[in-house]
Amino acid sequence: MNEIDKLIDFIKESNHIVFFGGAGVSTESGVPDFRSKDGLYNQHDIKFDMYQPEYLLSHDCLVSKPEVFYEFYRQKMDARHVEPNITHKVLAKLEEAGKLSAVVTQNIDGLHQKAGSKKVFEIHGTTLKNYCMYCGEEYDEDFIYECKDLVPVCPKCQKGHIRPDVTLYQEGLPDDAVMGAQKAIREADMIIVGGTSLRVYPAASYIYDFRGKHMAVINREPLDIKLNETEDVSIVGSLGEVFAEIDKALF
């Protein structure tokens, strides 16, 4: 039996699956990993190569160099016209079929919801919501991208900058999403870890709350994680190709 067949058998026997995903889930929809600064068209004479990628999405950059933050955000984080891929779609089907209990995602693009997933814990926040840093007024996903001002100011209070509801470097993760994710993982009978290097903490530590029977790891690069040869499965390769096989076998 090959590893994909083994994975499909584990899915068939499980009824409380949690999917824990990272950037590799969305890159197959064409969403770039933000760490790649190549190919940016650098408007307003802002040169991103002067900064580390982590700084460009940090609280410090938002506060200290807002013109740099918002230009980078507009160029790199706009996923409004990106479509879900086969992985997003099959996960939504698994949820609808009563097999998948939750998606825990490190991504902020909203593609799981766009594909139809209902129970999604976005532990790094979302680009689908924005709010005023001064008065808290909420704005839709289009506001920052379509605002003509380089640094968007709240129309209501005229004081605060409008920021995305995204967890930036130097900020704590959202409590509700974290607690929901940890509870779902603790109660799962299977966890599928996909498209993540497991290097971003504290998020990566949450998979160690898993106490169920089967763990499946799917990633383009091997991960340094201890697995049980009988009860677990590791696949080095494309998430899309694996989920296409799951789709064929189960739906």
N, C-alpha and C positions, 0 to 999 in steps of 0.2 A: 504494500500500500504506500503510495507516495504521500508527501506532506499535505498537499491540498485535499486529497481524499480524507486524510485523517482529520484535518480541520473541519471539513464538511460533516463528518460523522460526529465530532464533538458538538457542533452547532445543533445537529438534529436531536441530540440527547439532552441539550441544555434549554432551560426556560427562563433564566434570569441573566442574560448576557449583558455585559457592559463593554462598550467600545471606548478605548482611551486613545485619542489621536492627536497628532501634531502637524507640523507644517507640510509633511509629505502627503497628507490627505488632499490639501488644496493645491499643491504645486501641479498636480495632474489636471487641474482645471485652468492652469495658466497663471495662477497667483504666485508671484516670485517670492522667494525667501528674502525678507527685508535686508538681510545682511549683504546681499549683492547690490552694490551701488553702481555697477556698470550700466551704461545705457540710459541713465537719467538725462533729461534734457535741461536741467539746471536753469530754471528761469530766475529772473530778478537778481542775477549775478551772485547767486548763492552757490558756493562750491562745496558740495557735500564731502568731497574727498579730504577736506580739512578735519573731518570728525570721524570718530569711531561709530559704527552702526548702532551700538547700544546707546550711545549718547543721543543720537538723533531721535530715539523714542524713549527719552528719559524725562522724568519730572523736572530735572534741572534745566534741560533744553527748553521745555515748555515755558518755564518761568523766566529763565535768563536770556534765552535767544528765541523768542516766540516766532520771529519771522523765518528762522531756519526750520524750527519744528513744523510749522504749518505748511511750508513749501514741500518739505520731505513727505509729510503726511498726505498731502493732496496727490503727490506724484506716485507714491508707492503703496498706499493703503486703500485706494479706491477700488472696491470689488463689486460695485453696484451692477455692473454689466457682465460679471463673470457667472457662468452657469455651473451648477453642481455636476460632478462626474459620477461614474458608475459606483464608486465607493459610497458617496453620499446617498445615492438612490437606493442601493441595496440595503444599507443600514436603515433607511426609512421603511423599506418593505419588511425587514426583520422586526422592526418595532410594531408595525401594523399587524404582523402575523402573531404577535404575542411572545416572540422569542427574545427580543432586545428590551431591556429595562431602561437603559439610558445611554446617551452619548456624553462623554466627558471630553471636552476639546480645549486645546491650547490655542486654537485659531480664533480670530476675531472677525471673520468675514461673513458670518451668518449663512454659509452655504448649506449647513445641515438643515436649518429651518426651511430654507428655500427648496430643498429636496423633499420636505414633508416630515422631517423628524419633529416630534413634539417635546420629548423630554431631553433637553440639551443643557448641560451645565458648562457655561462659558467661563472657565476659571481665569482667563486673561481679559475678560470683558468683551465688548462688541463695538464695531464701527457703525452699527445700525442706530445707535442713540448718541446724542450730544447733549450737553447741559452747560449752563452758565456757572463759572467758577465763583461768582459773587452772590447771585440771588437764587441759583439752583433751577431756574426755568429750563424746561426740557425742549429740545429741538430734534427734528427728524434727521435721518441719515444724510440728506442732501445738503443740509445747511452749510457745513464747513466747505464742502467741495464747490458749492455754487456762489458762496459769498465773494463779492468783488474785492473786498478789503484783504490785504495780505494777512492781517491778524483780525479774525472775526470778533466783533464786540456785540454783546447782548442788546438786541433792539428794545427789550423791556426795561432794563435798569440803566442801560447806557454806560455801565461801569465794568462789568466782568467780561473776560474773554470766554468764548464758547469753546469747550474742549470735548474731545470724544470720550465716551464712557469705556475707555480702554485702560487696562492696568499697565502703566508705564514702568520702566525700570526705576527703582528707588521707591516704588509704591507697594502697599500691601495688596494681596489678592482679595477679591470680594467675598465676604464671609458667607453669604447665602449660597453662592455657587460652590464654594469649597466644601461647606458642610454637606450640601446635597450630593456632591461628587463622592466624598468619602463614604457617606452612608450607602450610596448605590454600589460602590465597589465592595464594601464589607458584606453586602447582602447578595452579591452576584454568585452564581454557580460557575460562570465562565467569564474571563476577561480577554478581550482581543486588543492588543497594543499595536497600533499601526502608524507608520509615518512619523516617528519621533525618535530622536537620538537619546532621549531620557537624560539629557544633560542640563535641562532648565529646571532649577529648583526654586521653590519647594514643590512645584507641580509634579515632577517626576517621582517624588517620594510617595505619592498617593497610591501607586500600584501595589505598594507593599502592605496596604490595608487588605488586600485580597486574600480571602481564606477559602475560596471555592475549589472546584475540582480541576478545571482546565484553564491553562493560560496559553494563548497563541500570540506570537510575536511576528509581525510582518514589517519588514523594513528593507530599504535598498542596501544598507550596510549591516553587518552582523552587530548585535548588541551584547554588551557584557552583562548578561543576566543569567542567573542560575535557573535551569529548567529541568523538569522531570521527564525523562525520555519516554515514559509510558503515557503519562497523563497530559503532557504539554506538546506544543508544536512550534517550530521556528522556521520561518520561510524568508529567505533573502531574495527580494525581488520587488516587482511593481505591485502596489496595492490594487490598482485598477485591473490588472490581469487576474489577480487572486479573486477579487470580488466579482469579476465577470464569470469565473468558474462557479462561485457560490450561487450566483444568479441563475446560471444554467441548471445547476443541480437541484435547487430548492423552489424555483418559481417558474 
